[in-house]
Structures are given as structure tokens and as C-alpha cells.
Amino acid sequence: LEASARGTPDALVVDAHVRGPDASLTYHSPYPAQIENPDVRVRVADGKVVLEPSTGRINGGALQIRGEVDAETGEARFRATVDEARFSLDYGLVVVVGGNLAFEWRAGGRGRLS
């Protein structure tokens, strides 16, 4: 983990870089997902949390992701590219996922995944 902060309390900029070739995070429910080898860069500035282009592996497949959240409105936008990620679903079904995902969350609680 590397982090830095600069500016005044009213105009603070925070940068963080998390990477770990041997690190992993497992999410168990409802469908298991394991994120490995994260290389994530985040910037907090001007009322936004920005996930700069970041990479890792999810369930054995490649993951690239970027996005942002507006701290004032709660609106969020994320884009991800997944290649050859394997997910175990109900009834022993295994799905191999690849492609581009876009997620948008708007003020008022309306979201869209495409």
C-alpha cells in the first residue's frame, strides 16, 4: 500500500495505490468470487472517489476496471473488462464470463448494468 495526501483541508487530494502479487480477496455469497493480484489506484479529490484504470484477476480470469463515485450525489459509474472468469452457480453450473460491463448508479437509486 502506498498513499499520499496533499492540499488544504478544504481542497485535499488523496492518492492510494494497492498492489499485491500474492494478495487475494474472497467473496463467498451468493456466488464465490476470488480477486487475486490486485493493482488498484484510487484518487479522492473534488468530491469524487476515482478508481483509476486498475487490474487484477477474478476467478482465474483477467480483470480491468475503472470508475468513479460522486460523494455528494452518490452517483457512480464503473466500466470493467473480464476475460475467462469462471463462476460457479446453482445446480453445479459453471459459467465462463468474458466481455465488457458498464454499471451506472444515479441519484434516486436507479441503476443500470449493461
Residue pairs with C-beta under 8 A, 6 or more apart in sequence:
1 16
1 17
1 18
2 16
2 17
3 14
3 15
3 16
3 17
4 14
4 15
5 12
5 13
5 14
5 15
6 12
6 13
7 13
12 44
12 45
13 43
13 44
13 45
14 43
14 44
14 45
15 41
15 42
15 43
16 41
16 42
16 43
17 40
17 41
17 42
18 38
18 39
18 40
18 41
18 42
19 38
19 39
19 40
20 37
20 38
21 37
23 36
23 37
23 38
24 34
24 35
24 36
24 37
25 34
25 35
25 38
26 32
26 33
26 34
26 35
27 33
27 34
27 35
31 87
31 88
31 89
32 59
32 87
32 88
33 58
33 59
33 87
34 58
34 59
35 56
35 57
35 58
35 63
36 56
36 57
36 58
37 55
37 56
37 57
38 54
38 55
38 56
39 54
39 55
39 56
40 51
40 54
40 56
41 51
41 52
41 53
41 54
42 49
42 50
42 51
42 52
43 49
43 50
43 52
44 50
47 70
47 71
47 72
48 68
48 69
48 70
48 71
49 68
49 69
49 71
50 67
50 68
51 65
51 66
51 67
51 68
51 78
52 66
53 64
53 65
53 66
54 64
54 65
54 66
55 62
55 63
55 64
55 65
56 63
56 65
57 63
58 82
58 85
59 85
59 86
59 87
60 84
60 85
60 86
61 82
61 83
61 84
61 85
61 86
61 96
61 97
61 98
62 81
62 82
62 83
62 84
62 85
63 80
63 81
63 82
63 85
64 80
64 81
65 78
65 79
65 80
65 81
66 78
66 79
66 80
67 76
67 77
67 78
67 79
67 103
68 76
68 77
68 78
69 75
69 76
70 76
73 107
74 105
74 107
75 104
75 105
75 106
75 107
76 103
76 104
76 105
77 102
77 103
77 104
77 105
78 101
78 102
78 103
79 100
79 101
79 102
79 103
80 100
80 101
80 103
81 99
81 100
81 101
82 97
82 98
82 99
82 101
83 98
84 96
84 97
84 98
85 96
85 97
85 98
86 94
86 95
86 96
86 97
87 94
87 95
87 97
88 94
89 95
101 113
101 114
102 112
102 113
102 114
103 111
103 112
103 113
104 111
104 112
105 111
